[in-house]
Amino acid sequence: VQLQASGGGLVQAGGSLRLSCAASGQTYATAWFRQAPGKEREFVATITLSLDTSYADSVKGRFTISSDNAKNTVYLQMNSLKPEDTAVYYCAATNVWGRLQEDGSYYYWGQGTQVTVSS
């Protein structure tokens, strides 16, 4: 499965962006992770085929993950962005049930897309 992430950019604090992750095939779960400079990669959100979702505490209430299963595409709507959301965002997918908030559970990874939030 190949993943193609898009939608990153530069936005002012309080603004919004929508990231997209298009997959070449259907997968059980798709997630977004992010990595800021000098920091470890961290979980952001995940969604399963049955539309169960999970979020990191730092983004709850601001980010929404959704999917269009017919298009094999997952979206991450990011609202009320903060400078600390600045990072490279990666989408990842798996066909195996596991601990979906852990990056080790994902077999397929897309290229990153940069999100920069200015203060």
C-alpha positions, 0 to 999 in steps of 0.5 A: 500500500502506498500513501500520499500525504498532502495539505501542509503549509504555513498558517497563522495561530488560530487558523486551520488546515486540512491534511489528506492521506490518499492510499493505493488500497484499503487498510484497517486503520490509518493514523497521523503522526507528527515530528517536530524538530528535535523531538520524537515522533508522536501520535496525533489521531487514528481512524479505523474502517469502522470509523472508530477514532482516537486522538492525542490529548493535545489535539482533542477538540481541535483536530478531527480525523475522517475518512472517505472509504470509497476513495481510500482517503483519510483527512485531518481537519486541524482548527485553532492551530497553535505554534506548538502544532508545527511539525512534519505530519506523516500518515501511516496505515496498517492492515493488522489490529494493534495498539493504534496509538503506537507507531510500531503498529503501522506498516505503511508510511507516507512522506511527510507534509510540513505544517508551520504555525506562526505566532 
